[in-house]
Amino acid sequence: MDNLTHSLVGALVGQAGLKRRTGLAMPALVIGANLPDIDAACFFWLDGAEHLGFRRGITHGPIAWMVLPLLLAAVLWGFDRWQDNRGKRPEARAPIDFAWLYWLSLIGCLTHPALDWLNVYGIRIFEPFSSAWFYGDTLFIIDVWLWALLGFSLWRSLRREKREGPGRGELIAQTALGVTLLYVAFNGLISDYAAYHKSMLYDPEPEIAIASPVPLFFWERERIIRTEDGRWYSTEWEGKPFGNGYHAPLATICRLPANAAEASDEARAFLSWSRAPFAEKAEDGSVILRDARFYDPRARDRFSVALPAHKCEELDAP
């Protein structure tokens, strides 16, 4: 999910009562909720699509769950000591309990992979012990309805607390978190129905079915399926093969090269990440690797790898 959603969830967990456990509890929860995304620094040393093989991996896995909260707690504790030594520590700040600071950093950190699992991009939640990807297919990566629920509830909770005193906004935050869980569960049911029950309407039944949430309309799903011939279809493209719909220029689908991963570091990273890979014919007759989840004019160039040395071997017409 996006970092605003991560931050709002961390803040609401604090408002629900945990922020009173120790000084600097809210920074521990909010920063912890975003901390696994330090893997975004890979853009500084990886080129092109190579980042796809690194993001949502080791910084989102079990080792990071233990190490990152400990580092965050140590930094916050050191910051508090630094302010105290300089005589600038706020008087209103509660005493620091390092154990609680660690546990709150851990709670914040754990909300991150839980939320990231909910979309079609996926997460390698057991990295480095396993590089398998897991997908919740429940929410779009930016859910404005979730923003509205979390943001309004946080504002109401803080406002009541300011007006009525400490702890008075906790019920609002607790209720908001409960409603959020119900919203997630409801969307999960929608995705399950779209992917599996509606897929049974196809003949033959597809090998793979993905229900991809769409922006704004949380009750809608783009159904992405793969048939036995290796061709991907989507309801977003009027049930036609990818590349032949109204969202993109006419394209030709190729057979996925068996040795594509050996072509380059980018290709290897792309194929280790891709859940729905297929090959498209470029203008010069070579191959472009794409992913059916992100075959959209707004995103397709960010999720593709050119294989200039591979010539397109076209699939037979469906």
Secondary structure by P-SEA (a helix, b strand, c coil): ccaaaaaaaaaaaaaccccccccaaaaaaaaaaacccccccccccccccccccccccccccccccccaaaaaaaaaaaaaaaaaaacccccccccccaaaaaaaaaaaaaaaaaaaaccccccccccccccbbbbccccccccaaaaaaaaaaaaaaaaaaaacccccaaaaaaaaaaaaaaaaaaaaaaaaaacccccccccccccccccccccccccccbbbbbccccbbbbcccccccccccccccbbbbcccccccccccaaaaaaaacccccbbbbccccbbbbbbccccccccccccccccccccccccccc
